[in-house]
Amino acid sequence: MATPCLTRDITVWINRLAGLLDARVSWRLAPLLSGLLFATGRRTISSWLRAGGLSKDYQDYYYFLWSLGSKVKPLAAAVLRIAVDVIAPTGRVLLAIDDTPSKRYGPKVEGAGVHHNPTPGPAGAKFIYGHVWVTLAWVVRHRWWGVIGLPLLARLYVRQKDIDAQLLPFLRKVTFQTKLEMAGELVAWAASWLKYLDRPLWVVADGAYAKKVFLQAVAAAEGVVVSRLRKDAALFDVPVPPKWPGPGRPRIYGKKSISLAKRAGHRRGWQSGTFVLYGVEVTKRYKTFLATYQPAGGLIRVVLVKEDDDSWRAYFCTNVEASVAEILEAVADRSALEQVFHDVKEVHGVGQAQTRNYWSHVAVYHVKLWLHTLIEVWAWHRPATELVDRRLSPWDDAVRRPSHADKRNALRRQCLQEEFQAGAALGTIPRKIQSLWCRVVRLVA
C-alpha cells in the first residue's frame, strides 16, 4: 500500500521539521504524519501505520516515535516560526496556558497516575487515571472566524509518588516539577523565540496558575499576565509616597487591605461598557482599580465584572496601563485553548495511541498538537466555501465557521484530489470514473 501524498505546502513544512532531526530517520516524519492525517476509527499508532501503508516497518516507526520524544522543543520552535510566517501577527502576542488530562488504561503506562477530573460528566467521577499535559498555545484572531488556538509545546506532569514508583528517574531521567514550574518554563521558551517580533507578550491563564512561581517566571520573561483573581485574594492599596523620604527603600505594598467582596457589594463606582467577547458584542458592568498583590510582586490592575444574576468575578493584569477591554478580551480568548483540547481529543484522538514508553507519550501528544496547528495554518487564508460545503447539510447553520474537523477533511480531500490528478496526468479519465472518484472522496473525507 502506497503512502498517501500530501499537499505541497504541508510537505514543505514537514520537511522543515524533519530537517531538525537525524538524517538517518528524519524521512520517517512525513509518512507518519500522513498516516495520522488519514487514520480512521480509534487513533492508535497501528491505525496510523495502516493508513500510511507503513505496516511492514512498524517496529522502526515505534522506535522513531521514542527517539522523537526528547527532541520536541526545536520542532515546536519550527512550527511556531511557520505559523508566524503565514499569519504575520500585528499588535500583542497572546499566549494561553492550561493543563488537560487524557485517559489511559493499564498498570504499566509510564507517567500515568490518578488525577483530578475537571470534567466529571454524567458519571460524576472525581478522579481520572491517565496523563496530564501542561500545554502552551498561541491565540490568534482570524478576520472571518474569530479566535483560534495554535498549540505548540507541552510538558507531561507526573506526580512525585508516580515518578518514584515507576523508577522514571532511573529509566527516563525524569525529575519532578510542579505545573507552575512547567508553565513558567513554557512561557520562557516562547518568549525567547518570539523576541525577534518585538511585540508585547501577554499570557492568559486559569486562576490556578495565578501564583507566585508562575507570575515571577512570566515577569522574568518580560511578559504580562492576565488571569482570574480569587475572591478572598490578599490585596492591599497602593502605597502613598512619604513627603519626606527616610532611610530604606520605598514601600511596595500599602498598609490597608482591600476586600473584593466589599468592593463588589458597594453600589457606587460601577460603569458600563461594550466589549466583543466570544465573538459577540456584549455590555458589561465593571469596576476597575489599582492594588498591590504580593504574588505578583507589586502593582496590578483589578477588574470586577458583575453578571446579570448579580454574581461577580474578579480578574487582574500585571500591566497597570492595560484597558478593561484588553483584559476582558484576553480572558475570553482563553476559550480557544479549551477548544484545542476538545479538537485534539475528538478529532486527532489524544489518549488513544496505546503507547507505554514515557518518551513515546511525549512524541505522540506533540505530533498531534503540531498536526492541529499545521492544519489551521494551511486553512488560514482559504475561504470557508473551499473548506466546507454546507449545501450537503441543509439542516446546518450556513454561516457557522468551519470547525477543525472541517479543515482536516478539506485537507484530506485536496491531498486525494491532487494525487488522483497526478496519476491521471498521462491520459483522459472518463466522466463516470471522475464522478465515482468524487463520491469516494466525500465518503473518506
N, C-alpha and C positions, 0 to 999 in steps of 0.2 A: 504493500500500500504506500503510495507516494505521499510525502509531506505536503499539506495544503500550503499554497502560496499566499504571501501577504502583500498588501499594497506597497507601493514604492516608498511612501513617506514613513510608514510603520517599519519597513525593512531598514531604512536608513537610520532611524532612531535606535532600533535594536542593535544594529551594528556599532553604533556609538557606545552603547553599554557594553557590548561584547569586547570592544577594544580595550577595556579596562581589566579584562580577565586574562588568564594564562592562554597563550595562543594555541596550546595543545587541546584545550577543552572549550574555548570561547565560542566555537562554531555551534555548540550544542544549545546555546541560549535561544536562537531563532526558532528552530523546530520545536523546542519545549514550549515557548510562548504561543506558537501556532497551535500546538495541541491543546493548550489551556483555553485558547480562544474558541476552538471548535468542539470542545468536550461537551457532552450532554449527560443528563442524569446526575447521579451523585458524583461530585467533583473529586474523586480520588485520583492519585497520581497515575494509577493504571488507566483511568479514563482519559487522562491527558495523552498517555503514550499510545493508546488505541486510536484516538482522534488524529494524532500526528503521524501515525504509521511508524512508530518507534518501538514496537513491542519486542523485536529481536534483540535490541540493545538496552533492555530495561534496566539491567544492573548498572550499566555505565551512567545512565541518567539519574539513578538514585545516588550514585557516588558524586555526580556533578552537583546535585542539589545540596548534598552535605558540604561540599567544598565552597559553594556559593554563600552559605550562611554567614561565614566570617568576613565577607567582602561586601557587605550591603552598603556601607557608608559611601564609598566612591561612586557606586552605581546610583544611589539615591541622589547624589550631587549632580550626576549627569542628567537624571530625569528632571531635576529642578531647573537645570540650565536649558533643557529642551522646552519646558513649559514657559520659561521666561522669554525665550526667543520667539515663540509663537504668539504669546498673549501680549507682550510688550506692555507691562503694567504702568499705570500712572498713579500718582498720589501715594498714600501709605501702603505698606505691605502688611497684610493681616494674616497672622498665623493662628491656628486653633489647635489646642491640645487637650486630649482626654484619654481615658482608658476604656477598653471594652473587653468583655470575656468572650471566649469561643469554647463551646462544649467539646469535650473529648471523652473517650471511653477506654477503659483498660488500665490495669495497675502498673504497666511498665512504659508509660508515656512520660519521657523526661521533661521536667519543667512544669508538669501539670499538678494541680492541687485543688483544694476546696476554697472557693472564693465567694464573696457576697454577690448575689444575683441582682443586678439593677432592674431587670425586667422579669418579675416573677411569673407573669402570665396567669391563665386561669387556674393552674395548679397551685399557685402561691408558694412555690419553692423559694426559700430564703437564700439558699446556697446553691452553687453550681460547681461541678468538677470540670476542670479544663485549664486553659491558658488565659492570662490577662495581658493585653497589649497596650502599652502607653504609646499613643500614636500622634504624630505631628502631621498637619495638613496645611497647605496654603489655600486660603479662602479668597476667591476672586469673584468679581461681578461681571456677568455676561450682559451684553447690551440688549439681548432679547429674553434670556431665560433666568435672569436674576443671579442668585448666589450659588456658586458651585465650589465644592471642596476637592482639592487635588492632594491625595495622601502621598507622603514622601518617605518617611522613615519612622521606625517604631522600635521599641525595646520590650523584650519579654520579661514581665515581672514575675519573679519566683520568690515565695516566702522563704525566710531563713531556715525554718524547720524542714521544708521540702528540699532545699539545697543540701542540707546536711544528710537527710535521709536517703537521697538519691546519689550521693557521692559526686555531685556535679563539680565541686572544686577540683577533685582529683581527675575526673573523666573529661570535663569540658572546660576547665579553667574559668568557671563562673563564680563571681563574687556577689554578695547581696548588696542591693541598692534599693532605697525606697522609691516609690512612684514620684515623689517630689524631686529627688535627685536625678532620676531618669529624665523627667520633663525638663529640668534645668539644662541638662546636657544636650537634649534635642534642640532647645532654643539656641544654645550657644553654637551648636553645629550649623543651624540655619543662618544665624546672624553672620557667621564667618563667610558663608558662601554668598550671601546677599549684600555684602558690604559694597561691592562694586556698583550696585544700583544707586547708592547714595540717596536712599529714601527712608522716611521714618518707619521703624519696625514696631508694629503693635502685636500683642499676643493676647488672645481672649481664651479664658479657661473657666472651667467649672469652679464653683465655690470651694470644693475640696482642695483645690490647688492654691488657694489664696492664703498661703502660709509663708513663713519667713524664708525657708530654704529656697523655694521656687522664686519668690519675689526678688530675693537678692541675686539669684542667678540671672534673671532677666535684666535687672538693673546693671549687672556687670557686663552684659551684652549690649547695653545702651538701648534697651527696648522699653516699651510702655505696656503695662499690664492692665487689662480690663477684666473684671470678674465680679461675681456676686459677693455681697458682704453679709456676714452673719447678723441677725437682728440683735444679738447681745454682744456685738463686737466692742472691744475696749477702745473707744475713740476719745481723743482729747481735743480741746480747742487749739487754735493757733496761738503760739506764744507771742506776747507783745514785747517788742524790744525795749529795754530799760532806757530811761532818759540819760542816765549816767552809767555807761558800761563799767562793770567791775572786772576783777580778775577772773580768768577761766573763759571757756568757750560759751557762746550764747546758747540758750535753751533750744532744744529741738522740739520738745513736746510741751503742750500747755499744761496748766495746773488743773483746769476744770474738765471733768469728764463729760462726755456727750452721750445722752441716751437716745438711740434711734427710735425707740418706741414712743418717747415723749415728743420728739420732733415730728414723727408721722401722725401722732394723735392730735397735734395742735392744728387748729383750723386755719390759722393765718400762714401766709407765705407760699401757698400753693399756686402754681402757674399752669397754664395750658399751652400745649404746643402740638404741632402736626409733624409726624415723622413717618418715614417709609420703613416699616418693619415687616419682615417675612413677605416682602413683595407687595404689601398693601399699605395704602396711606391711612394712618390712624391718628386719632387725637388722644393724647395722654396728659394726665395731671401729674406734675412733678415738683419736687423741691431739690435744690442743689446748694451745696455749701462746701467750704474747705474745712478739713480736720487733719489731725495728726494721728498716725497709726503706727504702732511700734513694729509689727511685722514688715511693713513697707519701708521702714527706716525714715519716716518723716511725713511730709505733707502729701495729702491725697485729695482728690475731688470726690465727693459723695453725691449720689443721685438717688432720691427716693421717688418711687413711682407708685401711684395709687390706682388700683384696678377698679372696674365697675362695681364689684361686690364689696367695695370699701376695704379690701385687703391691700397690703403694700409690700413692696420688695425694695431692697437696698443694693445698689451697685457702687463700685468705686473704680477710679482710674488713677494711675500714678502720675499722669500728666495733668497738672492742675490747670493748664491752659486749654484743655480739651473742652469742646462744647457738649451739651447734653445730647444733641443729635448724633455726634460721633460715638459717644459712649453707648447709647441705646442701639444704634445700628450695629456696632460691633457685637453686642450681646446677642442680638437677633441673628447675626450672620454665623454664630457658632453652631446653629442648627445644620449648617452644611456638613459639618463633621459627623453629626448624628446620621445624616443621610448617607454619608460614605460608609459608615459601619453597616447600615442596612444593606447597601448595594454589594459590598464585598462579601457579605454572608449569603445573601439571597441569590445574587447573580453569579458570583465567582466561587461561592462555596467555601468560605473560610471555615476551618474546623473539620472539613470532610476529607482531608488529604490522606489520613491514616498513616502518618509518619510516626516514628518512635524516637529518633535521634534529636537532641536539642538543636543542633545547627540546621538540621533539615526543617524543623519547625520554623526557624527564623527565615530561611530561604523561601519556603512556600508562602508564608504570610507576605513577605516583601514582593515576591513575584506577582502576587495578586494585587497588591497595592499599586505597583508600577503599571500593570496592565490597565487597571482602572484609570490611572492618570493619563496614560498614552491614548486611551480611547477618548477621554474627554478633550484632550488637546487636539486629536485628529478631527473631532467634530466641532471644534471651536468656531471656525469660520464658515461652516456649512449651514445652509438654511434648514429649517425644520422640515420643509417639504421633501428634502433629499434624504432625511434621516428616518422619517416615519410617514406612512400613508394612512391617514385617518379614514379615508373612504372605505377601506376594508373593514372598519369597525364603526358603523354609523351611530352606534349607541354611545360611543366615547365622546369626550369633550374635544371639540375640534381645535380649540385654542390652547389646550394643555401643552406645556412644554415637553419635549422628548425626554423620556426617562433614560437612566443609564443603560437599562436593558435595550431600549430602542436604539441607542447609539451603538451598542455592541452588535446588535443584529444588523444594523446598517453596514458596519464594517465587515461583518461576515459576508453579507450579500455582495459587497463590492469586491472582496477577495475572490469569491467564487466566480463572479462575472468576468473579472479580469483574467482569471485562469482559463475559463471557458473560451473567451475570445482569443487568448493566446494560442490555445490548442486548435482553434478553428481558423487560424490565420491562413493556412495553406489552401483552403477550399471553401466553397459555399455550403452553408448549412441550411437544410430545408426549413421552411417556416414552422412545420409541425414539431420538428426537433427543438427549435428555439422556444416555442410555446411550452413544450413539455419541460424544458430546462428551467424556464421562469417559474413554473409551478413547483418544481422540485426545490428551487432556491427558497421560495416562500415557505415551504414546509420545514426546511433546515434552519432558516434564519428569519 
